[in-house]
């Protein structure tokens, strides 16, 4: 059975489709799914952003990254002076290198090239070091905001399914790192609260359902 993990998330469908085609032609099995999250990662807003997630087998991550990197090296040599990254300052370009997961593969490769052209020392060792550091940063679990813990307990005690959902999300939610590994999205205190919220919500909802059915008999 394939162990599919999130390889890339893109906001442009055409770019996502082209990447799937490129990887497929290279012998990598891909799955493209459209996702419209109802809440952002920190539950801080209600804006819905549709994006396209490309999933591949965990064992193919290294090969896929090499393929994409090689293709981007060819593409950046053809870039024109009108490209928007050309106007970026060195500091802004370094920001792209520090957070490659927030930019496209092309932008990351072009940022490195532009810095080299400006006389900056951008070695493969530096790029790998920055990537490893970024993975360590992303590996750190987030803290669940206290307001959402309160909301989770409140809705669970009221018997609402939202509380149960929030509890499960805080408890079991995971994220995929650029190297294909999965880690928990939230820290242990947040997951512990999530487990308690989920159990409370499940119990209260079950009791409410039983009482409702008994009244109808």
N, C-alpha and C positions, 0 to 999 in steps of 0.2 A: 504493500500500500504506500502511495506517495505521501510524504510529509510536507505538504505545501505551506510555505511561509510567505509573508509579505516582502516582496523584493523592492518594488518601487511604487510610490503613490504620486500620480500626476493629475493636474486639473484639466489638462487638455486631452480630449478623447483621441484626436488624431495622433498625437505624440505617443499616447499609450498603445494605440493599435500598431503603430510603426515599430515600437520597441518589441511588442509581442511577436510581430512578424520576423524581426531581426533575430530574436532569441530562438524562435522556432526553427528558422533556417539553419541555426547553429547546433541544432539537435537538443534543445532544452524545452521540455514540456512546460507550457505556460497556461495560466488561467487568468482571464481578465474579468474583473467584477466591478460594477458601479456601486458606489456607496454614498449615501446621503445621511451623514450623522445628524441626529436630532440635537445633540449637545456637543460642545467642544470638549477637549480632554480634561479641562478643569471645571466643567459645568458652569462656566462663567457667562455664557451667552446663549441665545436661542437662534442665532443665525445658522441657516442650513447651507453648507458648502458641499456641493457634489464633487467627488473626485473618483479617479479610476485607479484601482489597485491591481498590480500585477503580482501574481503569486507563482512561485516556482518551488521545486523540491529543495529542501534544506541542503542536500548534498551537491546541488548545482550552483550554490551561491558564489563560490570562488571562481568557477569557470565563467559564469555570467558576468561577474564584475570585471574579469580580464577582457572578455569580449567587448563590453561596453567601453572600457578604458581605451582599448586599442582603436575602436571606431571613433571615439571622440578625439583622439590624437590626430587622426586624419582630417576630421572636420574643422578643427580650430585653425588649421593651416590655411583654410579657404575663407576665413572670416574677413569681413570688410571693415573699414575704419568707422562706418556708421553704426556699428553694433553698440548698444547702450552701455555695455561693460567697459568700453574703451574710455568713457568719461568718468569712470569710477576712480576714486583716490586709492592709493596703495593700502590705506587702512581699511577701506571698504572691500577691496579685493582679498585682503587677508581674512576678513570676516567670512567670506565665502569659503576659504580654505579651512577655516576653523569649524564651520557648520555645513559640511557638504550635503547632509541629509535634508537641508532646507532649500537647496538649490538643485537645478537640473545637472546631470552629468556633464553636459556641454558647458554650462556656466562655470562649473568647478574647474574643468580642464582649461577653459579660456582664461580664467582668473590666474591660474598658475603660469600660463604662457605670457600674459601681459606683464606680470611681475618680473618674470625672467627677462623680458624685452627691456624693462626699465632698470635692469642691472641688479635686481634682487637675487639673493642666493636661495633658489627653490630647488632642492634636491629631492630625489625619490625617497631618501631616508626621512627628510623633513615631512613630506606628504604622508608617509606611512605612520610617522610618529603622531601627527595631528589627527589622523584617522583613528588610531588606537586610543588617543586621549578622548576623542569625541565619543567613541563607543563606551569608554569607562564613564563618561558623564551621563550618557543616555541610559546606562545600566542602572544608575541610581534611581530608586523608586520615588515617586512623588508623594507628597503629603496630602491627605484628604482634607479639604477645607472644613473647618468646624461647623460652618453654617450648613453644609451638606450632610454632615453627620447628624446634626440636629433634625434636619428635614427628614432624613432616613428613619430615625427613631420615631418621629412624630407620625409619619404616614404608616409605619409598621404597626404602631399602637392603635391607630385608627382603623386598621384592617385593610388599608389600601394596597393594591398591587404595586404601586409606585415605590413604596418603601421596600417591599420584597425585591424589586428589580434593582434599586440602588444598593441594597445590601449585597446582592449577588455580584453586582458590578465592582464594588469596592473590594470584595473578597477574592474574586476569581479573575478579574481583568488582567490581561497580559499585553505586552508590546513586543514586536519583533525588532531586534537590533540589526544594524547593517551587515553583520556577519552571519545572520540567519538564526541566532539564538533567541529563545523566548524567555522573558523575565516578567515578574509581576509588575504591574503598573504602579501600585501603591505600596507604601511601607507597611511593616508588620502591624503597628498600632491601627492604621487605617483598615487593613485587612481583618484584624480582630473585630473592630467595630462593625465592619461589613458582615462578617459571619453572624454576629449577635443580632444585627438588624434583620438579616435574612431569616433567621430562625424565629424571631419574634413575629415578623410579618407573616410567615407561613403558618404559625400557630394561631394567631389572631384571625387570619383569613379563613382558616379551616373551621375554627369555632363559629365564626360568623355565618359561614356557609351551612354548617350543621344546624344552627339555630333557625336560619331562614327556611331550610327544608322541613324542619320539624313543625314550624308554624303553618306550612302549607298542607301538611298531612291532616 
